[in-house]
Amino acid sequence: MNIDKEYGEALEFLFSQLPMFSRVGAPAYKPGLDTSLALDEFFGHPHRKFKSIHIGGTNGKGSTSHSLAAVLQKEGYKTALYTSPHLTDFRERMRINGEMIPKEEVIDFVRRWKDCGYHGHPSFFELTMMMAFDWFARENVDYAVIEVGMGGRLDSTNIITPELCVITNISMDHTQFLGSTPEEIAVEKAGIIKKGIPVVIGEAEGTVREVFRKKAAAEGTDIIFATDSPMLNSVRETEVGWECDTQDGCFTFPLAGDYQKRNLETILHAVDAARGVGIRLSAESVCSGLGATDKLTGLKGRWMKISDTPLTIADTGHNVAGITYNMAQLRRIMESRPTGRLHIVIGFVADKSIDKILPLLPRNARYYITNARIPRALPSSKLKELFAEAGLEGERFDDVKEAYGAAVRNSAPEDVIFVGGSTFIVADFLE
């Protein structure tokens, strides 16, 4: 048996036979739970065989999911983690105690799927989610941290009945599917709130906060707003992350992006709420888990430092909120390097609100405009036109490798290179 060959064939089947949103966009989007519920019944309701925590929101849900999984893992629980999309390896989407699903398991599931006689037509996300749940159940995991794919109310993952829900924040993203206002998007995200299951809200103000409050009241469940009672006694930026002092002790959180300060408050409140529903989490596990989140769970692409000379950073922030945080942090770094120049390797997917993102970009940077190797990518030729209309100058490159190579050649030791704009730009870069 040639594992690599069979694994490649299994992936080819998944990628070619099933519509994959992260690659093609709207044609792959299938709102509604009917197919997921039918698949769940067909496979014997695997999600009922383990306890879970459900994580939604616009930004930060991946970091929050990985962080909570790290804490659970440190406590000694057999901990599963389901996230999307992947960066460089399909198997990143599903892990147990930080280890990706074995290739043999992917091959076996695809083989069983082909032979099972199911007559429905699931999307890529629906079937790969069921692959994860099936594997988690057969491995008898204690807890699974499940990240919402898109939205919440109609997301495939919303078939689970978790111990705890977390919604990180609301920002304008996927507006063609989720709504054109923050309130409409909040309604979709609030759809994961269920009767009697506590929910932690990371950031929500005004009318968005009221959407969550009303939904929790209708479901008769406790709602915790993280911003109402900060749990970080202090937080200080260092070269290796955020040095934190909390009620559980001190640790250095290795995810260094500015936005992680807000994520940390959400994570700490989620830990507190998890304890409230009977999940044992010691202070030592919280501190050691959060202090090694990236190592324990394999998280990549969040303000990820690639090199020191020139300083090179990659980040998957891809909407208005994420780009705003990234550009503010880059401005602060450049202020400390008065003789340095900022080089930005950048690209987007075609369905983003580029007109709202371009005004956020610094005028004094050198841009390397490119596109990821997915059908959904905005062609670099079109992006260069949009840059010119916005008064931003940049060179166009056919792929990320070529763009990054040019940035390196043009950089001096005191310069900074940033790679981002899209999850898939970072994915191509890391490959």
C-alpha positions in Angstrom: 0.0 0.0 0.0 1.5 3.3 -1.1 0.2 5.7 1.5 1.2 8.9 -0.2 -0.3 7.9 -3.5 -3.6 6.8 -1.9 -3.7 9.9 0.2 -3.1 12.1 -2.8 -6.0 10.3 -4.6 -8.2 10.8 -1.6 -7.5 14.5 -1.5 -8.0 14.8 -5.3 -11.4 13.3 -4.8 -12.3 15.7 -2.0 -11.0 18.8 -3.8 -12.3 17.9 -7.3 -15.7 16.2 -6.5 -16.9 18.6 -3.8 -17.3 22.3 -4.0 -14.9 24.0 -1.6 -15.8 27.5 -0.4 -12.2 28.6 0.4 -11.2 27.9 -3.2 -14.2 28.9 -5.3 -16.3 31.1 -3.1 -20.1 31.5 -3.5 -20.8 28.4 -5.7 -19.7 26.2 -2.7 -21.7 27.9 -0.1 -24.6 25.8 1.1 -26.5 27.5 4.0 -28.7 25.2 6.1 -28.3 22.2 8.3 -30.4 19.6 6.3 -27.4 17.9 4.7 -25.3 18.0 7.9 -28.1 16.5 9.9 -28.6 13.8 7.3 -24.9 13.0 7.2 -24.8 13.0 11.0 -27.6 10.4 11.1 -26.0 8.3 8.4 -22.7 8.1 10.3 -24.4 7.3 13.7 -24.4 10.8 15.3 -20.7 10.9 16.1 -20.8 14.3 17.7 -22.9 12.9 20.5 -20.0 10.7 21.6 -17.8 13.5 22.9 -18.3 16.8 24.7 -17.6 20.0 22.7 -17.0 23.8 22.9 -18.3 25.9 20.0 -16.4 28.9 18.8 -17.8 31.5 16.4 -17.2 35.2 15.6 -15.7 37.2 12.7 -12.1 37.5 13.8 -10.1 35.6 16.4 -12.1 32.4 16.5 -9.2 30.4 15.2 -6.7 31.7 17.8 -9.4 31.3 20.5 -10.1 27.7 19.4 -6.4 26.8 19.4 -5.9 28.4 22.8 -8.7 26.7 24.5 -7.6 23.4 23.0 -4.1 23.9 24.4 -5.5 24.5 27.9 -7.7 21.4 27.8 -4.8 19.4 26.5 -2.5 20.6 29.3 -5.1 19.6 31.8 -4.8 16.0 30.5 -8.0 15.7 28.5 -7.8 14.0 25.2 -8.6 17.1 23.1 -9.8 17.3 19.6 -9.7 20.5 17.5 -11.6 21.3 14.3 -10.8 24.5 12.4 -10.8 25.8 8.9 -9.4 26.6 6.4 -6.0 24.9 6.4 -2.9 26.7 5.4 -0.5 24.2 3.9 -1.9 20.7 4.8 -5.5 19.6 4.6 -5.0 17.6 7.8 -4.5 20.8 9.8 -8.3 21.0 9.9 -8.6 18.2 12.4 -6.2 17.4 15.3 -6.2 15.4 18.5 -3.8 16.6 21.2 -2.1 18.7 18.5 -1.5 15.8 16.1 -3.1 16.0 12.7 -5.3 13.3 11.4 -3.2 10.5 10.0 -3.2 10.1 6.2 -4.5 6.5 6.7 -7.6 7.9 8.4 -8.3 10.3 5.5 -7.9 7.4 3.0 -10.2 5.2 5.1 -12.9 7.8 5.4 -12.9 8.6 1.7 -13.0 4.9 0.9 -16.0 4.3 3.3 -17.7 7.4 1.8 -17.4 6.2 -1.8 -18.8 2.7 -0.8 -21.5 3.8 1.6 -24.4 4.4 -0.8 -25.3 7.8 0.5 -27.3 9.7 -2.2 -27.0 13.2 -1.0 -24.5 15.9 -2.3 -22.6 17.4 0.6 -20.2 20.3 0.2 -16.5 19.9 0.9 -17.0 21.5 4.3 -20.0 19.3 5.2 -18.2 16.1 4.4 -14.8 17.0 5.9 -16.6 18.1 9.1 -18.1 14.7 9.2 -14.7 13.1 8.7 -13.5 15.0 11.7 -16.4 14.1 13.9 -16.2 10.5 12.9 -12.5 10.3 13.8 -13.0 12.2 17.1 -15.7 9.7 18.1 -13.8 6.6 17.2 -10.8 8.0 19.1 -12.9 8.6 22.2 -11.8 12.2 22.8 -12.9 13.9 26.0 -13.5 17.3 24.4 -13.6 18.8 20.9 -13.2 22.5 20.3 -15.2 23.2 17.2 -14.7 26.4 15.1 -17.6 27.7 13.1 -16.9 27.8 9.4 -19.0 30.8 8.4 -21.8 32.7 10.3 -23.3 30.3 12.8 -27.1 29.9 12.6 -26.8 27.9 9.3 -23.2 26.7 9.6 -22.7 23.0 9.3 -21.1 22.8 12.7 -24.3 24.0 14.3 -25.6 20.5 14.7 -23.6 20.0 17.9 -24.9 20.6 21.4 -21.8 22.0 23.2 -21.0 22.6 26.8 -20.2 26.2 26.1 -20.4 28.7 23.2 -18.0 31.5 22.5 -18.5 34.4 20.0 -15.4 36.5 19.7 -16.6 39.6 17.9 -18.5 41.0 14.9 -17.0 42.7 11.9 -18.0 43.2 8.3 -17.1 40.0 6.4 -18.9 37.6 4.0 -21.6 40.3 3.7 -23.0 38.7 0.6 -24.0 35.7 2.7 -24.4 37.0 6.3 -25.9 40.5 5.9 -25.0 44.0 5.1 -25.0 45.5 8.6 -23.2 44.5 11.9 -26.7 43.7 13.4 -27.6 41.3 10.6 -24.2 39.5 10.9 -24.7 39.4 14.7 -28.0 37.6 14.2 -26.3 34.9 12.1 -23.4 34.5 14.6 -25.9 34.4 17.5 -27.5 31.4 15.9 -25.0 29.1 17.8 -26.5 30.2 21.2 -28.6 27.3 22.5 -31.0 26.8 25.3 -29.4 26.5 28.7 -25.8 26.6 27.3 -23.8 29.6 28.5 -22.2 31.9 26.0 -19.2 34.2 26.2 -19.2 37.3 24.0 -15.7 38.8 23.4 -16.6 42.2 21.9 -20.0 43.7 21.3 -21.3 47.2 21.7 -24.6 49.0 21.2 -27.1 47.3 18.9 -24.8 44.3 18.3 -24.7 43.7 22.0 -28.5 43.9 22.2 -28.8 41.2 19.5 -26.8 38.8 21.6 -28.6 39.8 24.8 -32.0 39.2 23.3 -31.0 35.8 21.8 -29.6 34.6 25.1 -32.7 35.8 26.9 -34.9 34.0 24.4 -32.9 30.8 24.9 -32.9 31.2 28.7 -29.1 31.0 29.0 -26.4 32.9 30.8 -24.5 35.4 28.7 -21.1 36.8 29.7 -19.6 39.9 28.0 -15.9 39.8 28.4 -15.4 43.5 28.2 -17.6 44.0 31.3 -15.0 42.6 33.7 -11.5 42.4 32.4 -9.5 39.4 33.6 -6.1 40.6 32.5 -4.4 42.3 35.5 -1.7 43.5 33.1 -0.4 42.8 29.7 2.9 43.9 28.2 4.3 43.5 24.7 7.6 41.7 24.4 9.6 40.3 21.4 8.2 36.8 21.9 4.6 37.7 22.7 2.4 39.2 25.4 3.5 39.0 29.0 0.3 38.5 31.0 -0.6 38.6 34.6 -4.0 37.0 35.4 -5.9 35.5 38.3 -4.4 32.1 37.4 -0.8 33.4 37.3 1.7 34.8 34.8 2.6 33.5 31.3 3.8 34.8 28.0 1.2 34.3 25.3 3.1 33.5 22.1 0.6 34.9 19.6 2.0 38.4 19.2 -0.5 40.3 17.1 -2.1 43.4 18.6 -5.5 41.9 18.3 -4.5 39.0 20.6 -4.8 41.3 23.6 -8.6 41.3 23.0 -8.7 37.6 22.2 -7.0 37.0 25.5 -9.8 38.5 27.5 -12.3 36.4 25.5 -10.2 33.2 26.1 -9.8 33.9 29.9 -13.6 34.4 30.2 -14.2 31.2 28.3 -11.9 29.3 30.7 -13.8 30.8 33.6 -17.2 29.8 32.0 -15.8 26.3 31.2 -15.1 25.9 34.9 -18.6 27.0 35.6 -20.0 24.1 33.6 -17.8 21.6 35.4 -14.8 21.4 33.2 -11.7 21.0 35.5 -9.0 23.4 34.5 -6.2 24.1 36.9 -4.3 27.4 37.1 -1.2 25.6 36.0 -2.9 24.2 32.9 -4.2 27.6 32.0 -0.9 29.3 32.2 1.2 26.5 30.6 -1.4 25.9 27.9 -1.8 29.5 26.9 2.0 30.0 27.1 2.6 27.2 24.5 -0.6 27.5 22.4 1.3 27.5 19.1 3.6 24.5 20.0 0.8 22.4 21.5 -1.7 22.9 18.6 0.4 23.7 15.6 -1.2 27.1 15.0 0.5 29.1 12.2 0.0 32.4 10.4 -1.0 34.6 13.3 1.6 37.5 13.4 4.1 34.8 12.6 7.7 36.0 12.7 9.6 34.3 9.8 13.0 36.0 10.2 14.8 38.8 12.1 16.9 40.2 9.3 15.0 41.7 7.6 12.2 41.4 10.1 9.6 39.3 8.2 6.0 38.8 9.5 3.1 36.9 8.0 -0.5 37.3 9.2 -3.8 35.9 8.0 -5.9 38.9 8.9 -8.1 39.5 5.8 -11.0 41.8 6.5 -11.3 45.4 7.6 -10.9 44.7 11.4 -7.9 42.4 10.9 -6.1 44.7 8.4 -6.7 47.6 10.7 -5.0 45.9 13.6 -2.1 44.7 11.4 -1.4 48.1 9.8 -1.5 49.8 13.2 1.1 47.3 14.6 3.3 47.8 11.5 3.2 51.5 11.9 4.4 51.2 15.5 7.2 48.9 14.4 8.3 51.3 11.6 8.4 54.2 14.1 11.1 52.3 15.9 13.1 51.9 12.7 13.4 55.4 11.3 15.9 54.3 8.6 13.9 51.2 7.6 11.4 50.8 4.8 8.2 48.7 4.8 7.7 46.1 2.1 4.2 44.5 1.8 3.5 41.3 -0.2 -0.2 41.4 -0.6 -3.2 39.9 -2.3 -6.9 39.3 -1.7 -9.8 37.0 -2.6 -12.2 38.4 -5.1 -15.2 38.6 -2.7 -13.7 40.9 -0.1 -14.6 44.6 0.3 -11.3 45.8 -1.3 -12.6 49.4 -1.5 -12.9 49.5 2.3 -9.5 47.9 2.9 -7.2 49.9 0.5 -7.7 53.2 2.5 -6.2 51.4 5.5 -2.9 50.6 3.8 0.1 52.9 4.4 1.1 55.2 1.6 4.8 55.0 2.3 5.2 51.2 1.8 6.5 49.4 -1.2 3.9 46.9 -2.4 4.3 43.6 -4.2 0.9 42.8 -5.6 0.1 39.2 -6.3 -2.5 36.5 -6.0 -2.9 33.1 -4.4 -3.2 29.9 -6.4 -6.9 29.4 -5.9 -9.8 30.2 -8.3 -11.3 32.5 -5.8 -8.2 34.8 -5.7 -8.5 38.4 -7.1 -6.2 38.5 -10.1 -3.1 40.5 -9.4 -3.7 42.5 -12.7 -7.1 43.7 -11.3 -5.7 44.4 -7.9 -3.0 46.5 -9.4 -5.7 48.6 -11.1 -7.5 49.0 -7.8 -4.2 50.0 -6.1 -3.6 52.7 -8.8 -7.2 54.1 -8.4 -6.5 54.3 -4.6 -3.2 56.2 -5.2 -1.1 53.3 -4.1 1.9 52.2 -6.1 3.2 48.7 -6.5 4.7 46.1 -8.7 2.6 43.1 -9.9 3.8 39.5 -9.6 2.3 36.2 -10.9 2.6 34.4 -7.6 3.5 34.8 -4.0 6.9 33.2 -4.3 8.0 35.6 -7.0 6.6 38.6 -5.0 8.3 37.6 -1.8 11.6 37.0 -3.7 11.5 40.5 -5.0 10.7 41.9 -1.6 13.8 40.2 -0.1 16.0 41.4 -2.9 14.9 45.0 -2.4 15.2 44.9 1.4 17.9 46.2 3.6 18.7 44.7 7.0 16.7 47.4 8.9 13.6 47.0 6.6 10.4 45.1 7.4 8.6 42.6 5.1 4.9 41.9 5.8 3.1 39.1 4.0 -0.7 39.1 4.2 -4.1 40.4 2.9 -5.5 36.9 2.6 -5.3 33.5 4.4 -4.3 32.0 1.1 -1.5 34.5 0.4 0.0 33.3 3.7 -0.7 29.7 2.8 1.2 30.0 -0.5 4.0 31.9 1.3 4.4 29.1 3.9 4.5 26.5 1.3 
